[in-house]
Structure formats: C-alpha cells, structure tokens
C-alpha cells in the first residue's frame, strides 16, 4: 500500500516538475514574466524532479521510515514553493 501511495506522489511530482520547468507560460498569468521569476520556476521544477527521482528510490527500497521521511521532505518543499509563489503573486498585484 505504501508503494502505491508513494508511486502516485512520484507521478504527481513528475507532472508538476514538467509544468514548472517547461510550461512556464501558465504561471506567468499569475506572476510577472521576468528572468528572476523564470529562474524561480525552473529551480522549483528541478527540485521537484529531484524529489521524483528520490521517490523512485523510496519505492524500490520499500521501508516505512524512508517513505515517511520522503513525504516530510516533499511537504516541506511544497510549502516553501507555495509560500514563495504566493509572495510573488501578491507583489505583482500591488
């Protein structure tokens, strides 16, 4: 069961990473299209791609503690991205 849930999380990370890295025009509707924002989105995409690769290792080793740590790291990375993105959105509207 843990493998299935981590697999779903890893697939979602791959899709999010792809959109952040390659389909940035979707996000530029919400934030100003600048090189700084583009670099932010690309860096976030790379982080999510790394986490997806890490997820594949977690699936392979199939240990609860490793899966738990993986989920904590994904949640922290997602929180940092969300807060940073929200700040960029609010600074654009001012």
N, CA, C and O atoms as CSV, one atom per row, in Angstrom:
chain,resi,resn,atom,element,x,y,z
A,1,UNK,N,N,0.822,-1.200,0.000
A,1,UNK,CA,C,0.000,0.000,0.000
A,1,UNK,C,C,0.863,1.260,0.000
A,1,UNK,O,O,0.552,2.234,-0.686
A,2,UNK,N,N,1.955,1.232,0.780
A,2,UNK,CA,C,2.850,2.387,0.820
A,2,UNK,C,C,3.470,2.622,-0.543
A,2,UNK,O,O,3.612,3.765,-0.978
A,3,UNK,N,N,3.836,1.553,-1.214
A,3,UNK,CA,C,4.427,1.678,-2.552
A,3,UNK,C,C,3.464,2.356,-3.525
A,3,UNK,O,O,3.883,3.177,-4.342
A,4,UNK,N,N,2.195,2.021,-3.443
A,4,UNK,CA,C,1.200,2.606,-4.349
A,4,UNK,C,C,1.069,4.105,-4.084
A,4,UNK,O,O,1.033,4.900,-5.023
A,5,UNK,N,N,1.000,4.484,-2.830
A,5,UNK,CA,C,0.843,5.899,-2.490
A,5,UNK,C,C,2.086,6.706,-2.857
A,5,UNK,O,O,1.972,7.824,-3.360
A,6,UNK,N,N,3.251,6.161,-2.614
A,6,UNK,CA,C,4.487,6.847,-2.999
A,6,UNK,C,C,4.590,6.924,-4.521
A,6,UNK,O,O,5.093,7.911,-5.057
A,7,UNK,N,N,4.120,5.898,-5.214
A,7,UNK,CA,C,4.113,5.921,-6.684
A,7,UNK,C,C,3.224,7.044,-7.205
A,7,UNK,O,O,3.602,7.754,-8.137
A,8,UNK,N,N,2.055,7.206,-6.614
A,8,UNK,CA,C,1.153,8.291,-7.018
A,8,UNK,C,C,1.797,9.647,-6.746
A,8,UNK,O,O,1.726,10.546,-7.585
A,9,UNK,N,N,2.425,9.801,-5.581
A,9,UNK,CA,C,3.101,11.056,-5.254
A,9,UNK,C,C,4.249,11.334,-6.221
A,9,UNK,O,O,4.463,12.479,-6.619
A,10,UNK,N,N,4.975,10.306,-6.596
A,10,UNK,CA,C,6.090,10.464,-7.531
A,10,UNK,C,C,5.595,10.863,-8.913
A,10,UNK,O,O,6.202,11.712,-9.566
A,11,UNK,N,N,4.512,10.266,-9.362
A,11,UNK,CA,C,3.942,10.633,-10.665
A,11,UNK,C,C,3.475,12.088,-10.652
A,11,UNK,O,O,3.680,12.818,-11.622
A,12,UNK,N,N,2.853,12.503,-9.563
A,12,UNK,CA,C,2.430,13.900,-9.441
A,12,UNK,C,C,3.632,14.841,-9.435
A,12,UNK,O,O,3.580,15.917,-10.033
A,13,UNK,N,N,4.699,14.448,-8.772
A,13,UNK,CA,C,5.910,15.269,-8.767
A,13,UNK,C,C,6.500,15.415,-10.163
A,13,UNK,O,O,6.995,16.484,-10.519
A,14,UNK,N,N,6.450,14.354,-10.951
A,14,UNK,CA,C,6.955,14.422,-12.326
A,14,UNK,C,C,6.128,15.410,-13.146
A,14,UNK,O,O,6.690,16.218,-13.885
A,15,UNK,N,N,4.816,15.356,-13.027
A,15,UNK,CA,C,3.958,16.276,-13.774
A,15,UNK,C,C,4.163,17.723,-13.327
A,15,UNK,O,O,4.241,18.623,-14.163
A,16,UNK,N,N,4.250,17.948,-12.040
A,16,UNK,CA,C,4.465,19.309,-11.532
A,16,UNK,C,C,5.827,19.823,-11.988
A,16,UNK,O,O,5.962,20.979,-12.387
A,17,UNK,N,N,6.819,18.964,-11.925
A,17,UNK,CA,C,8.156,19.343,-12.368
A,17,UNK,C,C,8.166,19.728,-13.846
A,17,UNK,O,O,8.792,20.716,-14.229
A,18,UNK,N,N,7.484,18.961,-14.658
A,18,UNK,CA,C,7.419,19.256,-16.094
A,18,UNK,C,C,6.766,20.612,-16.345
A,18,UNK,O,O,7.265,21.407,-17.142
A,19,UNK,N,N,5.668,20.871,-15.676
A,19,UNK,CA,C,4.976,22.142,-15.874
A,19,UNK,C,C,5.797,23.323,-15.366
A,19,UNK,O,O,5.788,24.386,-15.987
A,20,UNK,N,N,6.496,23.159,-14.264
A,20,UNK,CA,C,7.326,24.246,-13.751
A,20,UNK,C,C,8.542,24.491,-14.625
A,20,UNK,O,O,8.993,25.628,-14.764
A,21,UNK,N,N,9.066,23.445,-15.205
A,21,UNK,CA,C,10.298,23.579,-15.986
A,21,UNK,C,C,10.037,23.953,-17.440
A,21,UNK,O,O,10.775,24.759,-18.007
A,22,UNK,N,N,9.011,23.390,-18.049
A,22,UNK,CA,C,8.794,23.580,-19.488
A,22,UNK,C,C,7.592,24.451,-19.843
A,22,UNK,O,O,7.640,25.161,-20.848
A,23,UNK,N,N,6.543,24.422,-19.074
A,23,UNK,CA,C,5.301,25.139,-19.392
A,23,UNK,C,C,5.114,26.341,-18.478
A,23,UNK,O,O,4.082,26.468,-17.819
A,24,UNK,N,N,6.096,27.211,-18.437
A,24,UNK,CA,C,6.068,28.330,-17.503
A,24,UNK,C,C,5.061,29.407,-17.883
A,24,UNK,O,O,4.669,30.209,-17.036
A,25,UNK,N,N,4.645,29.438,-19.118
A,25,UNK,CA,C,3.693,30.472,-19.541
A,25,UNK,C,C,2.373,30.371,-18.772
A,25,UNK,O,O,1.658,31.363,-18.626
A,26,UNK,N,N,2.058,29.186,-18.287
A,26,UNK,CA,C,0.846,29.004,-17.484
A,26,UNK,C,C,0.942,29.819,-16.195
A,26,UNK,O,O,-0.044,30.404,-15.748
A,27,UNK,N,N,2.126,29.852,-15.607
A,27,UNK,CA,C,2.314,30.549,-14.338
A,27,UNK,C,C,2.489,32.051,-14.515
A,27,UNK,O,O,2.245,32.823,-13.588
A,28,UNK,N,N,2.910,32.463,-15.707
A,28,UNK,CA,C,3.117,33.887,-15.943
A,28,UNK,C,C,1.806,34.651,-16.083
A,28,UNK,O,O,1.817,35.876,-16.212
A,29,UNK,N,N,0.704,33.963,-16.059
A,29,UNK,CA,C,-0.597,34.632,-15.981
A,29,UNK,C,C,-0.767,35.214,-14.573
A,29,UNK,O,O,-1.418,36.244,-14.397
A,30,UNK,N,N,-0.183,34.554,-13.584
A,30,UNK,CA,C,-0.325,34.968,-12.188
A,30,UNK,C,C,0.805,35.867,-11.700
A,30,UNK,O,O,0.599,36.710,-10.827
A,31,UNK,N,N,2.003,35.688,-12.263
A,31,UNK,CA,C,3.143,36.486,-11.833
A,31,UNK,C,C,3.758,37.187,-13.039
A,31,UNK,O,O,3.484,36.847,-14.190
A,32,UNK,N,N,4.592,38.169,-12.740
A,32,UNK,CA,C,5.242,38.954,-13.795
A,32,UNK,C,C,6.270,38.096,-14.537
A,32,UNK,O,O,7.094,37.435,-13.904
A,33,UNK,N,N,6.228,38.102,-15.869
A,33,UNK,CA,C,7.209,37.304,-16.625
A,33,UNK,C,C,8.578,37.994,-16.668
A,33,UNK,O,O,8.843,38.812,-17.548
A,34,UNK,N,N,9.432,37.655,-15.714
A,34,UNK,CA,C,10.786,38.212,-15.671
A,34,UNK,C,C,11.790,37.067,-15.575
A,34,UNK,O,O,11.421,35.916,-15.339
A,35,UNK,N,N,13.052,37.401,-15.760
A,35,UNK,CA,C,14.084,36.361,-15.676
A,35,UNK,C,C,14.191,35.799,-14.258
A,35,UNK,O,O,14.464,34.613,-14.070
A,36,UNK,N,N,13.976,36.647,-13.286
A,36,UNK,CA,C,14.034,36.204,-11.894
A,36,UNK,C,C,12.925,35.190,-11.599
A,36,UNK,O,O,13.168,34.163,-10.964
A,37,UNK,N,N,11.718,35.483,-12.061
A,37,UNK,CA,C,10.602,34.555,-11.854
A,37,UNK,C,C,10.781,33.285,-12.672
A,37,UNK,O,O,10.421,32.197,-12.221
A,38,UNK,N,N,11.336,33.418,-13.870
A,38,UNK,CA,C,11.589,32.240,-14.689
A,38,UNK,C,C,12.622,31.332,-14.014
A,38,UNK,O,O,12.477,30.110,-14.010
A,39,UNK,N,N,13.655,31.937,-13.450
A,39,UNK,CA,C,14.666,31.148,-12.732
A,39,UNK,C,C,14.059,30.472,-11.509
A,39,UNK,O,O,14.400,29.331,-11.197
A,40,UNK,N,N,13.164,31.167,-10.817
A,40,UNK,CA,C,12.476,30.586,-9.661
A,40,UNK,C,C,11.667,29.352,-10.071
A,40,UNK,O,O,11.720,28.317,-9.406
A,41,UNK,N,N,10.920,29.472,-11.169
A,41,UNK,CA,C,10.109,28.342,-11.629
A,41,UNK,C,C,10.980,27.189,-12.098
A,41,UNK,O,O,10.664,26.029,-11.835
A,42,UNK,N,N,12.076,27.494,-12.791
A,42,UNK,CA,C,12.963,26.426,-13.245
A,42,UNK,C,C,13.627,25.718,-12.069
A,42,UNK,O,O,13.734,24.492,-12.063
A,43,UNK,N,N,14.071,26.481,-11.078
A,43,UNK,CA,C,14.688,25.870,-9.900
A,43,UNK,C,C,13.686,24.976,-9.176
A,43,UNK,O,O,14.025,23.873,-8.747
A,44,UNK,N,N,12.461,25.454,-9.045
A,44,UNK,CA,C,11.426,24.645,-8.390
A,44,UNK,C,C,11.153,23.372,-9.183
A,44,UNK,O,O,10.946,22.306,-8.603
A,45,UNK,N,N,11.152,23.482,-10.499
A,45,UNK,CA,C,10.967,22.302,-11.342
A,45,UNK,C,C,12.069,21.285,-11.158
A,45,UNK,O,O,11.811,20.082,-11.131
A,46,UNK,N,N,13.298,21.761,-11.031
A,46,UNK,CA,C,14.437,20.861,-10.807
A,46,UNK,C,C,14.326,20.192,-9.434
A,46,UNK,O,O,14.614,19.004,-9.291
A,47,UNK,N,N,13.910,20.959,-8.435
A,47,UNK,CA,C,13.747,20.393,-7.087
A,47,UNK,C,C,12.690,19.294,-7.109
A,47,UNK,O,O,12.894,18.225,-6.534
A,48,UNK,N,N,11.565,19.550,-7.768
A,48,UNK,CA,C,10.517,18.534,-7.837
A,48,UNK,C,C,10.956,17.321,-8.653
A,48,UNK,O,O,10.565,16.197,-8.336
A,49,UNK,N,N,11.759,17.524,-9.694
A,49,UNK,CA,C,12.277,16.389,-10.467
A,49,UNK,C,C,13.220,15.547,-9.609
A,49,UNK,O,O,13.195,14.317,-9.669
A,50,UNK,N,N,14.053,16.220,-8.810
A,50,UNK,CA,C,14.937,15.502,-7.899
A,50,UNK,C,C,14.132,14.700,-6.880
A,50,UNK,O,O,14.463,13.555,-6.573
A,51,UNK,N,N,13.074,15.314,-6.362
A,51,UNK,CA,C,12.229,14.603,-5.397
A,51,UNK,C,C,11.526,13.416,-6.051
A,51,UNK,O,O,11.317,12.389,-5.406
A,52,UNK,N,N,11.163,13.549,-7.321
A,52,UNK,CA,C,10.546,12.418,-8.031
A,52,UNK,C,C,11.551,11.276,-8.174
A,52,UNK,O,O,11.199,10.109,-7.997
A,53,UNK,N,N,12.797,11.611,-8.494
A,53,UNK,CA,C,13.836,10.574,-8.587
A,53,UNK,C,C,14.074,9.934,-7.224
A,53,UNK,O,O,14.288,8.726,-7.128
A,54,UNK,N,N,14.038,10.736,-6.191
A,54,UNK,CA,C,14.169,10.215,-4.840
A,54,UNK,C,C,12.990,9.297,-4.502
A,54,UNK,O,O,13.152,8.292,-3.810
A,55,UNK,N,N,11.805,9.657,-4.999
A,55,UNK,CA,C,10.623,8.826,-4.794
A,55,UNK,C,C,10.775,7.448,-5.415
A,55,UNK,O,O,10.307,6.453,-4.862
A,56,UNK,N,N,11.433,7.396,-6.569
A,56,UNK,CA,C,11.674,6.084,-7.193
A,56,UNK,C,C,12.563,5.214,-6.312
A,56,UNK,O,O,12.360,4.004,-6.212
A,57,UNK,N,N,13.539,5.835,-5.682
A,57,UNK,CA,C,14.391,5.070,-4.756
A,57,UNK,C,C,13.604,4.601,-3.544
A,57,UNK,O,O,13.792,3.481,-3.069
A,58,UNK,N,N,12.733,5.445,-3.050
A,58,UNK,CA,C,11.909,5.076,-1.892
A,58,UNK,C,C,11.004,3.898,-2.254
A,58,UNK,O,O,10.821,2.985,-1.450
A,59,UNK,N,N,10.442,3.920,-3.456
A,59,UNK,CA,C,9.601,2.805,-3.905
A,59,UNK,C,C,10.425,1.513,-3.969
A,59,UNK,O,O,9.961,0.445,-3.571
A,60,UNK,N,N,11.645,1.634,-4.473
A,60,UNK,CA,C,12.499,0.461,-4.631
A,60,UNK,C,C,12.876,-0.157,-3.286
A,60,UNK,O,O,12.842,-1.379,-3.137
A,61,UNK,N,N,13.241,0.687,-2.292
A,61,UNK,CA,C,13.678,0.165,-1.000
A,61,UNK,C,C,12.518,-0.270,-0.109
A,61,UNK,O,O,12.683,-1.162,0.723
A,62,UNK,N,N,11.353,0.343,-0.269
A,62,UNK,CA,C,10.130,-0.079,0.410
A,62,UNK,C,C,10.287,-0.184,1.936
A,62,UNK,O,O,10.008,-1.226,2.529
A,63,UNK,N,N,10.735,0.907,2.552
A,63,UNK,CA,C,10.831,0.964,4.010
A,63,UNK,C,C,9.948,2.089,4.521
A,63,UNK,O,O,9.905,3.173,3.940
A,64,UNK,N,N,9.252,1.825,5.599
A,64,UNK,CA,C,8.298,2.811,6.130
A,64,UNK,C,C,8.961,4.109,6.554
A,64,UNK,O,O,8.474,5.192,6.231
A,65,UNK,N,N,10.067,4.007,7.274
A,65,UNK,CA,C,10.727,5.205,7.777
A,65,UNK,C,C,11.242,6.063,6.622
A,65,UNK,O,O,11.132,7.288,6.659
A,66,UNK,N,N,11.793,5.432,5.619
A,66,UNK,CA,C,12.270,6.149,4.438
A,66,UNK,C,C,11.107,6.825,3.709
A,66,UNK,O,O,11.235,7.960,3.251
A,67,UNK,N,N,9.986,6.133,3.604
A,67,UNK,CA,C,8.800,6.705,2.967
A,67,UNK,C,C,8.271,7.888,3.770
A,67,UNK,O,O,7.855,8.897,3.199
A,68,UNK,N,N,8.288,7.762,5.088
A,68,UNK,CA,C,7.843,8.846,5.948
A,68,UNK,C,C,8.731,10.079,5.794
A,68,UNK,O,O,8.231,11.198,5.681
A,69,UNK,N,N,10.042,9.872,5.790
A,69,UNK,CA,C,10.976,10.984,5.594
A,69,UNK,C,C,10.801,11.619,4.216
A,69,UNK,O,O,10.874,12.840,4.076
A,70,UNK,N,N,10.572,10.794,3.208
A,70,UNK,CA,C,10.338,11.301,1.862
A,70,UNK,C,C,9.104,12.200,1.827
A,70,UNK,O,O,9.134,13.281,1.239
A,71,UNK,N,N,8.033,11.756,2.450
A,71,UNK,CA,C,6.813,12.564,2.475
A,71,UNK,C,C,7.013,13.874,3.223
A,71,UNK,O,O,6.463,14.900,2.821
A,72,UNK,N,N,7.784,13.862,4.295
A,72,UNK,CA,C,8.071,15.095,5.024
A,72,UNK,C,C,8.860,16.066,4.152
A,72,UNK,O,O,8.567,17.262,4.129
A,73,UNK,N,N,9.859,15.559,3.436
A,73,UNK,CA,C,10.670,16.421,2.561
A,73,UNK,C,C,9.810,16.993,1.438
A,73,UNK,O,O,9.942,18.170,1.103
A,74,UNK,N,N,8.936,16.182,0.855
A,74,UNK,CA,C,8.049,16.664,-0.217
A,74,UNK,C,C,7.100,17.737,0.316
A,74,UNK,O,O,6.868,18.749,-0.346
A,75,UNK,N,N,6.559,17.518,1.495
A,75,UNK,CA,C,5.648,18.506,2.085
A,75,UNK,C,C,6.381,19.810,2.375
A,75,UNK,O,O,5.842,20.888,2.127
A,76,UNK,N,N,7.597,19.726,2.895
A,76,UNK,CA,C,8.382,20.934,3.163
A,76,UNK,C,C,8.725,21.686,1.880
A,76,UNK,O,O,8.605,22.910,1.827
A,77,UNK,N,N,9.149,20.965,0.850
A,77,UNK,CA,C,9.469,21.604,-0.429
A,77,UNK,C,C,8.231,22.251,-1.032
A,77,UNK,O,O,8.300,23.352,-1.579
A,78,UNK,N,N,7.117,21.573,-0.932
A,78,UNK,CA,C,5.865,22.110,-1.454
A,78,UNK,C,C,5.427,23.353,-0.690
A,78,UNK,O,O,4.924,24.306,-1.285
A,79,UNK,N,N,5.617,23.345,0.616
A,79,UNK,CA,C,5.265,24.505,1.438
A,79,UNK,C,C,6.132,25.709,1.094
A,79,UNK,O,O,5.628,26.823,0.953
A,80,UNK,N,N,7.422,25.485,0.961
A,80,UNK,CA,C,8.334,26.578,0.617
A,80,UNK,C,C,7.979,27.155,-0.747
A,80,UNK,O,O,7.947,28.374,-0.917
A,81,UNK,N,N,7.709,26.284,-1.726
A,81,UNK,CA,C,7.326,26.770,-3.048
A,81,UNK,C,C,6.018,27.548,-2.982
A,81,UNK,O,O,5.905,28.618,-3.579
A,82,UNK,N,N,5.047,27.032,-2.274
A,82,UNK,CA,C,3.738,27.689,-2.199
A,82,UNK,C,C,3.819,29.067,-1.557
A,82,UNK,O,O,3.202,30.015,-2.042
A,83,UNK,N,N,4.572,29.183,-0.475
A,83,UNK,CA,C,4.707,30.474,0.193
A,83,UNK,C,C,5.454,31.465,-0.705
A,83,UNK,O,O,5.056,32.624,-0.819
A,84,UNK,N,N,6.523,31.013,-1.333
A,84,UNK,CA,C,7.280,31.893,-2.235
A,84,UNK,C,C,6.442,32.332,-3.424
A,84,UNK,O,O,6.484,33.495,-3.826
A,85,UNK,N,N,5.683,31.406,-3.981
A,85,UNK,CA,C,4.836,31.732,-5.133
A,85,UNK,C,C,3.728,32.701,-4.727
A,85,UNK,O,O,3.394,33.613,-5.483
A,86,UNK,N,N,3.163,32.509,-3.545
A,86,UNK,CA,C,2.123,33.417,-3.053
A,86,UNK,C,C,2.679,34.827,-2.855
A,86,UNK,O,O,1.994,35.808,-3.140
A,87,UNK,N,N,3.921,34.932,-2.368
A,87,UNK,CA,C,4.543,36.248,-2.218
A,87,UNK,C,C,4.744,36.917,-3.574
A,87,UNK,O,O,4.559,38.127,-3.707
A,88,UNK,N,N,5.120,36.135,-4.572
A,88,UNK,CA,C,5.308,36.692,-5.908
A,88,UNK,C,C,3.975,37.145,-6.500
A,88,UNK,O,O,3.921,38.162,-7.192
A,89,UNK,N,N,2.924,36.418,-6.241
A,89,UNK,CA,C,1.596,36.818,-6.728
A,89,UNK,C,C,1.156,38.102,-6.044
A,89,UNK,O,O,0.660,39.013,-6.708
A,90,UNK,N,N,1.328,38.193,-4.732
A,90,UNK,CA,C,0.874,39.384,-4.015
A,90,UNK,C,C,1.714,40.606,-4.380
A,90,UNK,O,O,1.191,41.720,-4.394
A,91,UNK,N,N,2.997,40.427,-4.675
A,91,UNK,CA,C,3.816,41.580,-5.066
A,91,UNK,C,C,3.467,42.051,-6.480
A,91,UNK,O,O,3.668,43.222,-6.803
A,92,UNK,N,N,2.954,41.171,-7.314
A,92,UNK,CA,C,2.545,41.538,-8.661
A,92,UNK,C,C,1.279,42.384,-8.627
A,92,UNK,O,O,1.125,43.297,-9.439
A,93,UNK,N,N,0.382,42.098,-7.711
A,93,UNK,CA,C,-0.881,42.806,-7.650
A,93,UNK,C,C,-0.774,44.185,-7.024
A,93,UNK,O,O,-1.703,44.983,-7.148
A,94,UNK,N,N,0.328,44.491,-6.357
A,94,UNK,CA,C,0.454,45.798,-5.697
A,94,UNK,C,C,0.892,46.861,-6.633
A,94,UNK,O,O,1.044,48.014,-6.230
